[in-house]
Amino acid sequence: MAVFQALFYLIAIVLLVFAALPHASRRARGVSFALLAAASALTAFVAPTFDAAF
């Protein structure tokens, strides 16, 4: 389970760094990288709960 948690934290960090970079074309529609990073960090945070539940 620790690998699962570490992988999602790593994905969250990469997405946050990518969201902080200036991009030439930013679309107003769609899901932002910061929101995807927050979702992956939340998934990693609750990973021990998944392990305890199943």
N, C-alpha and C positions, 0 to 999 in steps of 0.2 A: 504493500500500500504506500510505502514511503516513496517509491519510484513514481507512482501515479501522481502523488502530491507534488513532488519536485518537478515533474514534467509540466504540470499545469502552472506552477509558479514561474517556471522558465518561460513558458509561452506568454504569460501575463507581462513579464518584464520586457520581452522582445516587442510585444504589441504596444506597450506604453512608450518605449523608446521610439518606435516607428510613428506613433501618433504625435510625438513631440517634434518630429522633424518637419521642416517646411516643405510643402508639396506644391508643385506648380498648378495642379488642377484639383481643387477640393470640391467634391460634390456635396450638396446640401442634403440629398436624399440618401437613404441607406443607413447601415449600421456603422458607426465610427469605430476606429481601432481602439480608442480609449474605452468604449463600452464593451467591446470584446475582451479587452484586458481585464476589466472589472469582473466580467462573468467568469473568466478563467481563474482569477484570483479567488473569487468566491467558491468556485468548484474545488479548488485546492484546499481552501480553508475548511470546508465541510467534508472532505474526504474521509477523515476518521469516523464521522457519523455514518457514512455509507458502509464502511467496514464493520461497524458495530451492528448496523441494522440487518446486514445480510450474512 
